[in-house]
Amino acid sequence: MADRGFCQWALLKWNVILGCLAASNGCTRCWAALESHRHQCSGSTIHNGLTKWSEKGNMGWTFTGKAVFREDMLNRPKLHKSPLTIWIGPASDLFYKEFTLDQIAQVYAVVAECPQHDFFVLTKRVKRQLQLYTDGSLKTAVEEKLGRSIAWPLRNVRDGISIEDNKMVKQRMEHFMELPSHFKFLSAQPVLEELELGSYLAEDKRIKWALIGNEAGPLARKTDPRDIIGVKKQLDEARIGNMTMCYPL
């Protein structure tokens, strides 16, 4: 799921997918679940059943696991001829298991048809993403929808992963390093401890950008500023562009 900081600067938020399910500790205070609940309270029926109230150690609104693929939003990027920075599914995760290969291929087919735009994809499910990127299934499915062959991976896709603690750094970076991508980025928001990124940053030169920050919202967990500074120092030493976004608590 997209971190809040990224969503604030994206010029177009492409809400072609909705819904998710907590994947790790970084999801405990999910801002997107709260936003989805607010939309439902405002009368948006498409958000019905996406969230529930939880009191099991992470009191707050959380996703139920229900997923919605919005075909009515599929062609939205095609309406813009001038180049844009577009966020795919800011309130979801495109590689969540409930989204089928066919649905993911539909999204990537639109991406292929809009080379003027830069599309950002952020996931916590990089293992599935790696499989679809490398076993040929996603490329083949996209080509079938386009009726032509394509260069793979797509050059206008920016692939990113969320990392909130060192457990997730180790688990996700292992697959992320193998991901064939022209442009990679990291999202460390929230930073729940000082992350050990040095060896990964030195090895994979396709990592070109990162966002660092704390958690937002009424139930946000506190972040030690020294942990954020430590992550930023590693990125600066690796000469990786980064942006720090901290919210008042």
Secondary structure, DSSP 8 states (H G I E B T S, - for coil): ---HHHHHH-SEEE-SEEB----SGGGTT-HHHHHHHHHHHTT-GGGTTSEEEE-SSS-EEEE-S--EE-GGGTTGGGG--S--EEEE-TTB-TTSTTS-HHHHHHHHHHHHH-TTSEEEEEES-HHHHHHHHHSSHHHHHHHHHHTS---SS-TTEEEEEE--SHHHHHHHHHHHTT---S-EEEEE-S--S----HHHHHH-TTEEEEEEE---STT-----HHHHHHHHHHHHHTT-EEEEE----
